[in-house]
Amino acid sequence: MSPRPVALVTGASAGIGRVYAQRLAARGHDLLLVARDGDRLRALCAELTEAHGVQAEALVADLSDDAGIAAVAARVRDEPRLAVLVNNAGFGTRGVIGKADRDGQARMLRLHVQAVHELTQAALPGMRERRRGWIITVASVASWVPAPGNVNYNSTKAYQRMYCEALALELAGSGVHVQAVCPGFTYSEFHDRLGTGRAGLPQWSFLPAERVVDESLAHAAANGGPVLVPGKRWKMLSFVARNFLWVLGPLRQRYRRD
Ligand SMILES: NC(=O)c1ccc[n+]([C@@H]2O[C@H](COP(=O)([O-])OP(=O)(O)OC[C@H]3O[C@@H](n4cnc5c(N)ncnc54)[C@H](OP(=O)(O)O)[C@@H]3O)[C@@H](O)[C@H]2O)c1
């Protein structure tokens, strides 16, 4: 059996999750990579094995359905070397709640809420027993901003952040650490999948996914607190959102995408 620690990353086929997989492989972790696109996952596994000599396995699953969540949770529970769980998979939707596609909203609730909770709960007994582990969840700066046209996205991101903050208190002294990463706009496939693209958004504010992940892992290595906002500008904007939300009113309307 490989002596290396194992990291499981959800949403590893693209964007921020793909970079977590690359960075964790470079740090000597074997990988369990989860997403729906098996071809992309398997290609990444082969690339990372070749580059870093680690074992990497593709777990093809849809984490917005119960069967997919159950299958990945079982794998998390049974992995004796699990050292890092990255709950990253996510997507955006458009549309005011009264008119939004019901199925899309329900899938978002399962992916951003149910899957995050169930994978975390599955990881905890083993990590607590080994007195070691990191659970990182990719939330968002949106978690502080109530936004029309984005009700469930922002609410589920707020759930993720609060879940991490509260869980960190439960786990104090256990050797298991928790981090909610709250990025602002980040270069990835997110806005293309949303159907809006990046046009019309403040380009100066976009961070490379590498920057988000490098800050997250550096924060973890330094045993930083349970909430991290990557990038100086986004730290400042999230401070404004937390303390002077009214300032963001006009911006909220300007970047509204119903
Ligand atoms: N980009 C931003 O501006 C930004 C800002 C703040 C927070 N975030 C958060 O960052 C996280 C990563 O997003 P990203 O920007 O990297 O977007 P992305 O490039 O679109 O990547 C999303 C990843 O999630 C996976 N995924 C989506 N639905 C899934 C499902 N039902 N089951 C399993 N995997 C699924 C996708 O893979 P498959 O399609 O292969 O399943 C893909 O690997 C999300 O939680 C997002 O909310 C993004």
The ligand as an SDF file (V2000), in Angstrom:
LIG
                    3D

 48 52  0  0  0  0  0  0  0  0999 V2000
  -15.2230   31.1330  -10.4810 N   0  0  0  0  0  0  0  0  0  0  0  0
  -15.6670   32.0240   -9.5970 C   0  0  0  0  0  0  0  0  0  0  0  0
  -15.7620   33.2410   -9.8700 O   0  0  0  0  0  0  0  0  0  0  0  0
  -15.9980   31.5460   -8.1940 C   0  0  0  0  0  0  0  0  0  0  0  0
  -16.0790   32.5160   -7.1800 C   0  0  0  0  0  0  0  0  0  0  0  0
  -16.3820   32.1160   -5.8750 C   0  0  0  0  0  0  0  0  0  0  0  0
  -16.6070   30.7840   -5.6090 C   0  0  0  0  0  0  0  0  0  0  0  0
  -16.5400   29.8590   -6.6070 N   0  0  0  0  0  0  0  0  0  0  0  0
  -16.7990   28.4460   -6.2700 C   0  0  0  0  0  0  0  0  0  0  0  0
  -15.6740   27.6780   -6.6480 O   0  0  0  0  0  0  0  0  0  0  0  0
  -16.0710   26.3230   -6.8220 C   0  0  0  0  0  0  0  0  0  0  0  0
  -15.4190   25.7770   -8.0850 C   0  0  0  0  0  0  0  0  0  0  0  0
  -15.9410   26.4830   -9.2050 O   0  0  0  0  0  0  0  0  0  0  0  0
  -15.0370   26.9100  -10.4520 P   0  0  0  0  0  0  0  0  0  0  0  0
  -15.0220   28.3620  -10.4970 O   0  0  0  0  0  0  0  0  0  0  0  0
  -13.7590   26.1630  -10.4570 O   0  0  0  0  0  0  0  0  0  0  0  0
  -16.0110   26.4160  -11.6290 O   0  0  0  0  0  0  0  0  0  0  0  0
  -15.7920   25.4100  -12.8550 P   0  0  0  0  0  0  0  0  0  0  0  0
  -14.5300   25.7010  -13.5710 O   0  0  0  0  0  0  0  0  0  0  0  0
  -17.0710   25.4560  -13.6120 O   0  0  0  0  0  0  0  0  0  0  0  0
  -15.6320   23.9780  -12.1460 O   0  0  0  0  0  0  0  0  0  0  0  0
  -16.7090   23.3860  -11.4770 C   0  0  0  0  0  0  0  0  0  0  0  0
  -16.3430   21.9480  -11.1210 C   0  0  0  0  0  0  0  0  0  0  0  0
  -17.4430   21.3670  -10.3990 O   0  0  0  0  0  0  0  0  0  0  0  0
  -17.8040   20.1370  -11.0120 C   0  0  0  0  0  0  0  0  0  0  0  0
  -19.2260   19.8870  -10.8280 N   0  0  0  0  0  0  0  0  0  0  0  0
  -20.2550   20.7180  -11.1480 C   0  0  0  0  0  0  0  0  0  0  0  0
  -21.4330   20.1300  -10.8790 N   0  0  0  0  0  0  0  0  0  0  0  0
  -21.1330   18.9030  -10.3600 C   0  0  0  0  0  0  0  0  0  0  0  0
  -21.9200   17.8130   -9.9020 C   0  0  0  0  0  0  0  0  0  0  0  0
  -23.2740   17.8560   -9.9520 N   0  0  0  0  0  0  0  0  0  0  0  0
  -21.3070   16.7020   -9.4290 N   0  0  0  0  0  0  0  0  0  0  0  0
  -19.9530   16.6340   -9.4000 C   0  0  0  0  0  0  0  0  0  0  0  0
  -19.1400   17.6430   -9.8250 N   0  0  0  0  0  0  0  0  0  0  0  0
  -19.7410   18.7420  -10.3180 C   0  0  0  0  0  0  0  0  0  0  0  0
  -17.4330   20.3130  -12.4980 C   0  0  0  0  0  0  0  0  0  0  0  0
  -17.1410   19.0840  -13.1140 O   0  0  0  0  0  0  0  0  0  0  0  0
  -18.1050   18.2170  -14.0900 P   0  0  0  0  0  0  0  0  0  0  0  0
  -18.8530   19.1520  -14.9570 O   0  0  0  0  0  0  0  0  0  0  0  0
  -17.1440   17.3140  -14.7950 O   0  0  0  0  0  0  0  0  0  0  0  0
  -19.0050   17.4570  -13.1430 O   0  0  0  0  0  0  0  0  0  0  0  0
  -16.1220   21.0920  -12.3600 C   0  0  0  0  0  0  0  0  0  0  0  0
  -15.0540   20.2130  -12.1140 O   0  0  0  0  0  0  0  0  0  0  0  0
  -17.6050   26.3280   -6.8360 C   0  0  0  0  0  0  0  0  0  0  0  0
  -18.0850   25.8340   -5.6150 O   0  0  0  0  0  0  0  0  0  0  0  0
  -17.9660   27.8000   -7.0000 C   0  0  0  0  0  0  0  0  0  0  0  0
  -19.2070   28.1040   -6.4010 O   0  0  0  0  0  0  0  0  0  0  0  0
  -16.2380   30.2120   -7.8950 C   0  0  0  0  0  0  0  0  0  0  0  0
  1  2  1  0
  2  3  2  0
  2  4  1  0
  4  5  1  0
  4 48  2  0
  5  6  2  0
  6  7  1  0
  7  8  2  0
  8  9  1  0
  8 48  1  0
  9 10  1  0
  9 46  1  0
 10 11  1  0
 11 12  1  0
 11 44  1  0
 12 13  1  0
 13 14  1  0
 14 15  2  0
 14 16  1  0
 14 17  1  0
 17 18  1  0
 18 19  2  0
 18 20  1  0
 18 21  1  0
 21 22  1  0
 22 23  1  0
 23 24  1  0
 23 42  1  0
 24 25  1  0
 25 26  1  0
 25 36  1  0
 26 27  1  0
 26 35  1  0
 27 28  2  0
 28 29  1  0
 29 30  1  0
 29 35  2  0
 30 31  1  0
 30 32  2  0
 32 33  1  0
 33 34  2  0
 34 35  1  0
 36 37  1  0
 36 42  1  0
 37 38  1  0
 38 39  2  0
 38 40  1  0
 38 41  1  0
 42 43  1  0
 44 45  1  0
 44 46  1  0
 46 47  1  0
M  CHG  2   8   1  16  -1
M  END
$$$$
